[in-house]
C-alpha cells in the first residue's frame, strides 16, 4: 500500500498492490462504502521470471523448468508523488510502471 499524504489523493484514494492482481486504487471518501475505481495489471514480458509448481522461481535454462512453469507478475510496491503519478514496481522482473489516473478515478482525485 502507498500511504500518501500528498495532494491530490490524500483522504480520497488509497492505492494498494496485490502481487499478481497488480495495482488497485480505491475511493475512500466514504469509509463505509469503499469502492475500487481503478486498477492496472501489467502483462508479463520477456524479462518476467518463470514460476513453477514447485513454488520456486527459476532462471531461464534451469533444467527444472517444465511446461507447467509460467511467467507471472509480482507487483509488490507502489509509491505516489506530489504530481499524482503512481510508480508500480514488479519484483518478478517485469519492470517499473509509471501510472496516471484516468476516468472516474481522476474525477475522484480532482474532487474538492
MDTraj code that builds the backbone (N, CA, C; nanometers):
import mdtraj as md
import numpy as np

residues = "UNK UNK UNK UNK UNK UNK UNK UNK UNK UNK UNK UNK UNK UNK UNK UNK UNK UNK UNK UNK UNK UNK UNK UNK UNK UNK UNK UNK UNK UNK UNK UNK UNK UNK UNK UNK UNK UNK UNK UNK UNK UNK UNK UNK UNK UNK UNK UNK UNK UNK UNK UNK UNK UNK UNK UNK UNK UNK UNK UNK UNK UNK UNK UNK UNK UNK UNK UNK UNK UNK UNK UNK UNK UNK UNK UNK UNK UNK UNK UNK UNK UNK UNK UNK UNK UNK UNK UNK UNK UNK UNK UNK UNK UNK UNK UNK UNK UNK UNK UNK UNK UNK UNK UNK UNK UNK UNK UNK UNK UNK UNK UNK".split()
xyz = np.array([
    [0.0843, -0.1182, 0.0000],
    [0.0000, 0.0000, 0.0000],
    [0.0881, 0.1234, 0.0000],
    [0.0461, 0.2251, -0.0700],
    [0.1142, 0.3540, -0.0675],
    [0.0376, 0.4448, 0.0274],
    [0.1014, 0.4813, 0.1363],
    [0.0373, 0.5733, 0.2303],
    [0.0749, 0.7132, 0.1860],
    [-0.0164, 0.7783, 0.1151],
    [0.0133, 0.9060, 0.0528],
    [-0.0481, 1.0212, 0.1313],
    [0.0366, 1.1176, 0.1634],
    [-0.0111, 1.2393, 0.2282],
    [-0.0055, 1.3570, 0.1315],
    [0.0170, 1.3250, 0.0032],
    [0.0254, 1.4277, -0.0992],
    [-0.1113, 1.4530, -0.1613],
    [-0.1358, 1.5799, -0.1968],
    [-0.2491, 1.6039, -0.2850],
    [-0.2110, 1.5412, -0.4194],
    [-0.2954, 1.4964, -0.5022],
    [-0.4406, 1.5116, -0.4945],
    [-0.5125, 1.3926, -0.4318],
    [-0.4374, 1.2959, -0.3750],
    [-0.5011, 1.1713, -0.3299],
    [-0.5383, 1.1672, -0.1827],
    [-0.4720, 1.2442, -0.0989],
    [-0.4894, 1.2322, 0.0460],
    [-0.6362, 1.2443, 0.0867],
    [-0.6835, 1.1441, 0.1589],
    [-0.8211, 1.1423, 0.2078],
    [-0.9236, 1.1031, 0.1028],
    [-0.8787, 1.0778, -0.0187],
    [-0.9705, 1.0439, -0.1281],
    [-0.9456, 0.9042, -0.1831],
    [-0.8185, 0.8739, -0.2085],
    [-0.7840, 0.7478, -0.2730],
    [-0.6788, 0.6719, -0.1929],
    [-0.6942, 0.5405, -0.1877],
    [-0.5926, 0.4523, -0.1295],
    [-0.5423, 0.3634, -0.2425],
    [-0.4119, 0.3485, -0.2502],
    [-0.3504, 0.2739, -0.3591],
    [-0.2759, 0.1548, -0.3004],
    [-0.3088, 0.0366, -0.3505],
    [-0.2534, -0.0890, -0.2995],
    [-0.1887, -0.1683, -0.4108],
    [-0.1029, -0.2617, -0.3729],
    [-0.0529, -0.3611, -0.4681],
    [-0.1022, -0.4969, -0.4209],
    [-0.1319, -0.5833, -0.5168],
    [-0.1848, -0.7155, -0.4867],
    [-0.1091, -0.8223, -0.5647],
    [0.0223, -0.8147, -0.5648],
    [0.1079, -0.9126, -0.6307],
    [0.0572, -0.9463, -0.7708],
    [0.0010, -1.0657, -0.7950],
    [-0.0375, -1.0999, -0.9325],
    [-0.1683, -1.0349, -0.9757],
    [-0.2310, -0.9575, -0.8885],
    [-0.3510, -0.8812, -0.9259],
    [-0.3168, -0.7339, -0.9504],
    [-0.1892, -0.7003, -0.9545],
    [-0.1447, -0.5673, -0.9942],
    [-0.1686, -0.4575, -0.8917],
    [-0.1842, -0.3353, -0.9432],
    [-0.2060, -0.2161, -0.8622],
    [-0.3551, -0.1854, -0.8597],
    [-0.4077, -0.1556, -0.7418],
    [-0.5507, -0.1284, -0.7243],
    [-0.5694, 0.0057, -0.6560],
    [-0.6715, 0.0819, -0.6987],
    [-0.6994, 0.2151, -0.6433],
    [-0.8431, 0.2165, -0.5921],
    [-0.8596, 0.2610, -0.4674],
    [-0.9908, 0.2623, -0.4035],
    [-1.0309, 0.4038, -0.3621],
    [-1.1579, 0.4374, -0.3843],
    [-1.2175, 0.5619, -0.3367],
    [-1.2513, 0.5408, -0.1896],
    [-1.1859, 0.6169, -0.1019],
    [-1.2055, 0.6003, 0.0431],
    [-1.2753, 0.7204, 0.1064],
    [-1.3363, 0.8063, 0.0256],
    [-1.4012, 0.9251, 0.0816],
    [-1.5114, 0.8880, 0.1792],
    [-1.5828, 0.7803, 0.1527],
    [-1.6824, 0.7287, 0.2468],
    [-1.6297, 0.5952, 0.2980],
    [-1.5747, 0.5925, 0.4202],
    [-1.5126, 0.4697, 0.4700],
    [-1.6112, 0.3535, 0.4880],
    [-1.7401, 0.3818, 0.4820],
    [-1.8398, 0.2762, 0.4945],
    [-1.8854, 0.2238, 0.3589],
    [-1.8356, 0.2836, 0.2519],
    [-1.8716, 0.2411, 0.1164],
    [-1.7503, 0.2558, 0.0241],
    [-1.6408, 0.1908, 0.0595],
    [-1.5186, 0.1958, -0.0193],
    [-1.5428, 0.1256, -0.1534],
    [-1.4960, 0.1885, -0.2612],
    [-1.5166, 0.1328, -0.3952],
    [-1.3858, 0.1323, -0.4738],
    [-1.3620, 0.0233, -0.5456],
    [-1.2471, 0.0192, -0.6350],
    [-1.2782, 0.1066, -0.7571],
    [-1.1865, 0.1987, -0.7905],
    [-1.2107, 0.2903, -0.9026],
    [-1.1083, 0.2767, -1.0149],
    [-1.0012, 0.2020, -0.9928],
    [-0.9017, 0.1835, -1.0978],
    [-0.8131, 0.0640, -1.0644],
    [-0.7556, 0.0061, -1.1691],
    [-0.6574, -0.1000, -1.1496],
    [-0.5637, -0.1041, -1.2695],
    [-0.4468, -0.1632, -1.2478],
    [-0.3504, -0.1842, -1.3550],
    [-0.2815, -0.3171, -1.3297],
    [-0.2908, -0.4070, -1.4261],
    [-0.2233, -0.5368, -1.4192],
    [-0.1289, -0.5440, -1.5391],
    [0.0019, -0.5351, -1.5146],
    [0.0939, -0.5391, -1.6279],
    [0.0985, -0.6784, -1.6907],
    [0.1189, -0.6816, -1.8197],
    [0.1343, -0.8096, -1.8890],
    [0.2762, -0.8614, -1.8670],
    [0.2913, -0.9910, -1.8438],
    [0.4268, -1.0465, -1.8362],
    [0.5005, -1.0190, -1.9666],
    [0.6319, -1.0046, -1.9580],
    [0.7125, -0.9824, -2.0780],
    [0.8332, -1.0752, -2.0755],
    [0.9245, -1.0579, -2.1672],
    [1.0400, -1.1478, -2.1767],
    [1.1296, -1.1414, -2.0526],
    [1.1194, -1.0350, -1.9751],
    [1.2010, -1.0209, -1.8536],
    [1.1342, -1.0788, -1.7294],
    [1.0072, -1.1140, -1.7381],
    [0.9334, -1.1666, -1.6230],
    [0.9832, -1.3069, -1.5902],
    [1.0133, -1.3314, -1.4624],
    [1.0644, -1.4622, -1.4203],
    [0.9595, -1.5710, -1.4378],
    [1.0086, -1.6922, -1.4503],
    [0.9226, -1.8099, -1.4567],
    [0.8951, -1.8594, -1.3156],
    [0.7706, -1.8954, -1.2885],
    [0.7326, -1.9553, -1.1609],
    [0.6782, -2.0940, -1.1897],
    [0.7226, -2.1907, -1.1120],
    [0.6907, -2.3310, -1.1383],
    [0.6084, -2.3905, -1.0243],
    [0.5429, -2.5039, -1.0500],
    [0.4598, -2.5671, -0.9461],
    [0.5344, -2.6006, -0.8174],
    [0.6687, -2.6086, -0.8238],
    [0.7438, -2.6369, -0.7010],
    [0.7501, -2.5156, -0.6087],
    [0.6881, -2.4016, -0.6514],
    [0.6837, -2.2821, -0.5672],
    [0.8083, -2.1972, -0.5739],
    [0.8985, -2.2296, -0.6654],
    [1.0248, -2.1585, -0.6767],
    [1.0310, -2.0905, -0.8124],
    [1.0891, -1.9714, -0.8158],
    [1.1128, -1.9075, -0.9454],
    [1.2465, -1.9590, -0.9966],
    [1.2535, -1.9834, -1.1263],
    [1.3736, -2.0413, -1.1854],
    [1.4253, -1.9527, -1.2976],
    [1.5571, -1.9399, -1.3082],
    [1.6125, -1.8649, -1.4212],
    [1.5983, -1.9452, -1.5499],
    [1.6012, -1.8737, -1.6620],
    [1.5962, -1.9405, -1.7931],
    [1.7102, -2.0419, -1.8017],
    [1.6870, -2.1531, -1.8672],
    [1.7898, -2.2546, -1.8858],
    [1.8026, -2.3519, -1.7699],
    [1.7283, -2.3310, -1.6634],
    [1.7329, -2.4223, -1.5490],
    [1.6686, -2.5545, -1.5912],
    [1.7351, -2.6686, -1.5671],
    [1.6788, -2.7973, -1.6097],
    [1.5487, -2.8348, -1.5368],
    [1.5160, -2.7676, -1.4273],
    [1.3932, -2.7986, -1.3526],
    [1.2698, -2.7365, -1.4172],
    [1.2898, -2.6485, -1.5164],
    [1.1766, -2.5824, -1.5812],
    [1.0988, -2.6837, -1.6644],
    [0.9689, -2.6842, -1.6442],
    [0.8817, -2.7738, -1.7198],
    [0.7792, -2.6903, -1.7958],
    [0.6950, -2.7568, -1.8715],
    [0.5905, -2.6852, -1.9449],
    [0.4862, -2.6267, -1.8508],
    [0.4862, -2.6703, -1.7243],
    [0.3906, -2.6171, -1.6267],
    [0.4354, -2.4830, -1.5689],
    [0.5591, -2.4426, -1.5957],
    [0.6090, -2.3149, -1.5456],
    [0.5484, -2.2005, -1.6274],
    [0.5163, -2.0903, -1.5600],
    [0.4554, -1.9757, -1.6268],
    [0.5205, -1.8462, -1.5814],
    [0.5146, -1.7472, -1.6683],
    [0.5586, -1.6129, -1.6299],
    [0.4424, -1.5467, -1.5567],
    [0.4724, -1.4903, -1.4415],
    [0.3669, -1.4257, -1.3626],
    [0.4209, -1.2980, -1.3015],
    [0.3402, -1.1919, -1.3079],
    [0.3812, -1.0651, -1.2473],
    [0.3752, -1.0767, -1.0956],
    [0.4495, -0.9921, -1.0289],
    [0.4531, -0.9871, -0.8821],
    [0.4675, -0.8423, -0.8389],
    [0.3641, -0.7613, -0.8622],
    [0.3684, -0.6213, -0.8209],
    [0.3776, -0.6187, -0.6690],
    [0.4846, -0.5585, -0.6155],
    [0.4965, -0.5607, -0.4702],
    [0.5351, -0.4277, -0.4078],
    [0.5227, -0.3204, -0.4833],
    [0.5472, -0.1901, -0.4223],
    [0.4845, -0.0827, -0.5090],
    [0.4187, 0.0123, -0.4448],
    [0.3679, 0.1300, -0.5145],
    [0.4033, 0.2534, -0.4340],
    [0.4337, 0.3585, -0.5046],
    [0.4627, 0.4890, -0.4444],
    [0.3892, 0.5942, -0.5246],
    [0.3600, 0.7063, -0.4607],
    [0.2901, 0.8175, -0.5251],
    [0.3726, 0.9437, -0.5031],
    [0.3790, 1.0286, -0.6059],
    [0.4494, 1.1556, -0.5857],
    [0.3496, 1.2710, -0.5794],
    [0.3997, 1.3913, -0.5528],
    [0.3116, 1.5065, -0.5338],
    [0.2492, 1.5566, -0.6637],
    [0.2861, 1.4978, -0.7773],
    [0.2216, 1.5287, -0.9051],
    [0.1058, 1.4343, -0.9332],
    [0.0912, 1.3323, -0.8479],
    [-0.0151, 1.2355, -0.8687],
    [0.0255, 1.1159, -0.9513],
    [0.1537, 1.1038, -0.9841],
    [0.1995, 0.9866, -1.0579],
    [0.2129, 0.8685, -0.9623],
    [0.1789, 0.7508, -1.0107],
    [0.1867, 0.6274, -0.9319],
    [0.2979, 0.5425, -0.9918],
    [0.3922, 0.5021, -0.9084],
    [0.5036, 0.4183, -0.9514],
    [0.4770, 0.2777, -0.8995],
    [0.4638, 0.1827, -0.9906],
    [0.4282, 0.0456, -0.9563],
    [0.5436, -0.0462, -0.9985],
    [0.6094, -0.1067, -0.9005],
    [0.7266, -0.1904, -0.9278],
    [0.6898, -0.3385, -0.9225],
    [0.7497, -0.4146, -1.0127],
    [0.7257, -0.5579, -1.0193],
    [0.8532, -0.6322, -0.9819],
    [0.8473, -0.7156, -0.8796],
    [0.9672, -0.7839, -0.8333],
    [1.0005, -0.9084, -0.9151],
    [0.9165, -0.9455, -1.0094],
    [0.9438, -1.0618, -1.0940],
    [1.0147, -1.0211, -1.2230],
    [1.0669, -0.8988, -1.2281],
    [1.1450, -0.8558, -1.3426],
    [1.0662, -0.7901, -1.4542],
    [0.9343, -0.7740, -1.4368],
    [0.8513, -0.7173, -1.5434],
    [0.8820, -0.5694, -1.5653],
    [0.9252, -0.4992, -1.4604],
    [0.9648, -0.3605, -1.4762],
    [0.8960, -0.2654, -1.3798],
    [0.9246, -0.1379, -1.3979],
    [0.8626, -0.0298, -1.3223],
    [0.7627, 0.0373, -1.4151],
    [0.6402, 0.0533, -1.3674],
    [0.5355, 0.1166, -1.4476],
    [0.4986, 0.2489, -1.3823],
    [0.4918, 0.3547, -1.4620],
    [0.4534, 0.4866, -1.4129],
    [0.3121, 0.5119, -1.4633],
    [0.2204, 0.5277, -1.3681],
    [0.0775, 0.5340, -1.3994],
    [0.0207, 0.6721, -1.3697],
    [-0.0808, 0.7082, -1.4463],
    [-0.1566, 0.8310, -1.4243],
    [-0.3041, 0.7926, -1.4293],
    [-0.3819, 0.8423, -1.3359],
    [-0.5234, 0.8073, -1.3307],
    [-0.6009, 0.8681, -1.4471],
    [-0.7078, 0.7978, -1.4850],
    [-0.7983, 0.8455, -1.5898],
    [-0.9409, 0.8160, -1.5463],
    [-1.0369, 0.8671, -1.6210],
    [-1.1779, 0.8360, -1.5975],
    [-1.2274, 0.8750, -1.4595],
    [-1.3089, 0.7888, -1.3999],
    [-1.3706, 0.8179, -1.2707],
    [-1.2666, 0.8377, -1.1602],
    [-1.1595, 0.7580, -1.1621],
    [-1.0544, 0.7732, -1.0603],
    [-0.9923, 0.9125, -1.0649],
    [-0.9729, 0.9661, -1.1844],
    [-0.9182, 1.1016, -1.1999],
    [-1.0183, 1.2048, -1.1457],
    [-1.1483, 1.1816, -1.1675],
    [-1.2512, 1.2716, -1.1143],
    [-1.2509, 1.2720, -0.9618],
    [-1.2323, 1.1550, -0.9006],
    [-1.2266, 1.1459, -0.7536],
    [-1.1077, 1.2265, -0.7029],
    [-0.9928, 1.2110, -0.7665],
    [-0.8712, 1.2834, -0.7241],
    [-0.8902, 1.4340, -0.7354],
    [-0.9664, 1.4801, -0.8353],
    [-0.9859, 1.6227, -0.8579],
    [-1.0974, 1.6823, -0.7729],
    [-1.1798, 1.5979, -0.7094],
    [-1.2936, 1.6459, -0.6305],
    [-1.2457, 1.7312, -0.5123],
    [-1.3212, 1.8340, -0.4828],
    [-1.2892, 1.9231, -0.3692],
    [-1.3474, 1.8676, -0.2410],
])
top = md.Topology()
chain = top.add_chain()
for i, resn in enumerate(residues, 1):
    res = top.add_residue(resn, chain, resSeq=i)
    for name in ("N", "CA", "C"):
        top.add_atom(name, md.element.get_by_symbol(name[0]), res)
traj = md.Trajectory(xyz[None], top)
